[in-house]
Amino acid sequence: MMLEFTKMHGLGNDFVVIDAVNQQLVLDETQVRALADRRFGIGCDQVLLVERPRHPQTEFFYRIYNADGGEVEQCGNGARCFARFVADKGMTRNREIAVGTAAGNITLYLEDDDQVRVNMGRPHLTPENIPFEADALADRYAIAVDGETFEIGAVSMGNPHAVLLVEDTASAPVETLGPALERHPRFPQRANVGFLAVRDENHVDLRVYERGAGETLACGTGACAAVVYGRQRGLLAERVAVRLPGGTLVISWAGINEPVWMTGPAVSVFDGRVDLQALTAAR
């Protein structure tokens, strides 16, 4: 079948976005991996599907697949691209877009300066809701990796995150500690792993090793989780500029029981058509 898609990115975190409202489509893991393959496919960190709403108070349902084919609950950069996609394609005329996800409903706002602001919902901090194996709620946890103990924060933004404070993101052990923590047995659904360096209370640097995708140029939920952890530790103000390898996101969190807000760009790169059956058969 010939499948229409749009290649998009949010700060270099790139996506293949597909209208599954006007195209009949059910993806399996092999097809997702074929689309995401950077040498033999289109290439992306995640594949995003725009589907019909499952709840009367939403306009769409938003599905996210990592490059390894696994479906995940949430993606902040993808949410901004989702909003830009449905607006650019004329699928909505609203500037405020209610969207359902596997992690619950979120609201996307198209700003006048072409930025997209997202209400990412309230963070989950209790271990059973992340999920993370711990005896009790704490603002930091000791975790053992290969005989060495590290201190992490554990946060869910609809998907599980581990956050480590580092002196400098450039020298952080992202390539080694990232995958070890991603698949650590204390994270039964695996984890996204953030390496956070605080420059001052309003500015931080962040690198993220994403679950099922490896290190990406930006991670929206990772930026949210990092700010939540920094606020828990008393290190950050309510509004923080998070500098990632691909660019900067602005994250705001007023505190417990309040939602996290994320603002950043979303860019369309090109539209295309692909023969999904031929692409998958060639793998």
Disulfide bonds with the S-S distance in Angstrom:
none
